[in-house]
Amino acid sequence: MDFYKIARAILFRLDAERAHHLTLSGLRAASKIGADRLLDPGVGPDPVEVMGLRFPNRVGLAAGLDKAGDCIAGFGAMGFGSVEVGTLTPRPQPGNPKPRLFRIRERAAIINRMGFNNPGMEAALDNIAASRKGFEGVLGINIGKNKDTPNERAIDDYLTCFRKAYAAADYIAVNVSSPNTAGLRDLQDPAAAGNLLRTLKDEQAALAAETGKHVPFAVKIAPDMDDVQLRELGALFGELEMDAVIATNTTIARDAVEGLPHAGEPGGLSGAPLAGRSTEVIAALRGALPAGVPIIGVGGIACAADAQAKIDAGATLVQVYTGLIYRGPALVRELLAARLG
Ligand SMILES: Cc1cc2nc3c(=O)[nH]c(=O)nc-3n(C[C@H](O)[C@H](O)[C@H](O)COP(=O)(O)O)c2cc1C
C-alpha cells in the first residue's frame, strides 16, 4: 500500500506552501518518535566514492526542501544517501511574499519564487546538529547571499557562510543559480564566478590547513545557458579544480508549460519539463570538464529511467526534489532499487 497516494490526495487540496509545511512537520514528528522506520525503503547500500566522500548510494535530496536543516534524519530514513540543506544565507530572511509556490499538475511541475527564506546560518547550524542524529549519509550545506547584500559584496556573504558551514558540512554547495534573488545569476558570468570560486578555494585551503579537515565544495548552475557559456564555465571549473558541479537549478523557460494555469508566475520551473534540458546541460558540461570533476545531476527526475539518463550523460550522483513531491517516498525506493550506475 502506498500511503503517499492517500496523503497526496489530501496535500494537493491545500495551498502548495501549507502542504509543504505540513509534510515537513510530519517528518520531524516521525523522526522524534521513531516512526520513521515506516519509511525504510528496504534496499541495501550501494556505496560510491565522490569528492573523496563515501556516499551510501547515488540518490540525494536536492537543496530547498530542508531549507532550515531540521529534517535531515527524516529524509535519511527515506533512503537518501545525501541531504543538501539550505540555501542558507548569513542573516535570517523571510523570502518573497506569498503565494510563492505553485503546482502545475498537468506537467508534474512546480514554479517557485521562495527567495531563500531561511533562518540564517547560525540558527540552521543548531538545527543541523540536532536533526542529523542517526543520519548515516552525506550532509551538504548549500550557501547563498542575503537579498539585500549587493553583488559587489556577495563574496563576503559566501565567505561568511563557507567559514560557518565548514565544520558541520561533509560538502558545501555554492548556489549562484537561483532565479529568485535579483542579480544572483550574474555570478555565473565567468569573470564573477572565477573571482568568487577562487576566493572560496583559497579559503578552503586555509581552513583545511587550520582544522586538518578537507571539506569539498561544489558549484550549482542554472540550465538557462547556451553551449558557449557552458564550455567557458566548464573550462573555468576545470582550471580551478572544482570538487564537483551540480547541474541544474530551476529554469526560467516556460515553453513546456505555456498556456497552463500558473505558467505565467515569475520564478523557477522544476519537475518533468526540466528533465531533458538539465540532462543536455550535464552532457555539455561533461564534454567541457576534466574527467576528475564529478557532476551531480538534478532536474526533473521522476523515475529510475530519468535518473539513469543523467548518469549516462555523465553525472555520478543524482538529486531529486519535485519528483518527491509528486511521487513521495516510492520514488526514492525505485531509484535505490534500480542500482543506478
Ligand atoms: C520550492 C523549491 C525551492 C527550491 N529552493 C532551492 C534552494 O534554496 N537552493 C537551491 O540550490 N535550489 C533550490 N531549488 C532547486 C532544486 O534544488 C533543484 O535544483 C530543482 O528543483 C530541479 O530539480 P527537480 O526538478 O527534481 O525539482 C528549489 C526547488 C524548489 C521546487
The ligand as a MOL file (V3000), in Angstrom:
LIG
                    3D

  0  0  0     0  0            999 V3000
M  V30 BEGIN CTAB
M  V30 COUNTS 31 33 0 0 0
M  V30 BEGIN ATOM
M  V30 1 C 10.2500 25.0060 -3.9030 0
M  V30 2 C 11.6620 24.8710 -4.3330 0
M  V30 3 C 12.6590 25.5260 -3.6250 0
M  V30 4 C 13.9970 25.4180 -4.0210 0
M  V30 5 N 14.9620 26.0430 -3.2840 0
M  V30 6 C 16.2720 25.8990 -3.6300 0
M  V30 7 C 17.2840 26.4970 -2.8470 0
M  V30 8 O 17.0320 27.1220 -1.8320 0
M  V30 9 N 18.5750 26.3320 -3.2680 0
M  V30 10 C 18.9150 25.6090 -4.3750 0
M  V30 11 O 20.1010 25.4930 -4.6840 0
M  V30 12 N 17.9640 25.0250 -5.1290 0
M  V30 13 C 16.6570 25.1510 -4.7830 0
M  V30 14 N 15.6940 24.5430 -5.5370 0
M  V30 15 C 16.0910 23.8330 -6.7760 0
M  V30 16 C 16.2200 22.3200 -6.5740 0
M  V30 17 O 17.2490 22.0210 -5.6570 0
M  V30 18 C 16.5120 21.6290 -7.9260 0
M  V30 19 O 17.7730 22.0740 -8.4060 0
M  V30 20 C 15.4670 21.9180 -8.9840 0
M  V30 21 O 14.1730 21.9810 -8.4240 0
M  V30 22 C 15.4520 20.8610 -10.1010 0
M  V30 23 O 15.1890 19.5780 -9.5810 0
M  V30 24 P 13.7270 18.8970 -9.5550 0
M  V30 25 O 13.1460 19.0300 -10.9400 0
M  V30 26 O 13.9570 17.4780 -9.1220 0
M  V30 27 O 12.9260 19.6730 -8.5580 0
M  V30 28 C 14.3420 24.6430 -5.1690 0
M  V30 29 C 13.3290 23.9880 -5.8800 0
M  V30 30 C 12.0060 24.0820 -5.4880 0
M  V30 31 C 10.9470 23.3540 -6.2730 0
M  V30 END ATOM
M  V30 BEGIN BOND
M  V30 1 1 1 2
M  V30 2 1 2 3
M  V30 3 2 2 30
M  V30 4 2 3 4
M  V30 5 1 4 5
M  V30 6 1 4 28
M  V30 7 2 5 6
M  V30 8 1 6 7
M  V30 9 1 6 13
M  V30 10 2 7 8
M  V30 11 1 7 9
M  V30 12 1 9 10
M  V30 13 2 10 11
M  V30 14 1 10 12
M  V30 15 2 12 13
M  V30 16 1 13 14
M  V30 17 1 14 15
M  V30 18 1 14 28
M  V30 19 1 15 16
M  V30 20 1 16 17
M  V30 21 1 16 18
M  V30 22 1 18 19
M  V30 23 1 18 20
M  V30 24 1 20 21
M  V30 25 1 20 22
M  V30 26 1 22 23
M  V30 27 1 23 24
M  V30 28 2 24 25
M  V30 29 1 24 26
M  V30 30 1 24 27
M  V30 31 2 28 29
M  V30 32 1 29 30
M  V30 33 1 30 31
M  V30 END BOND
M  V30 END CTAB
M  END
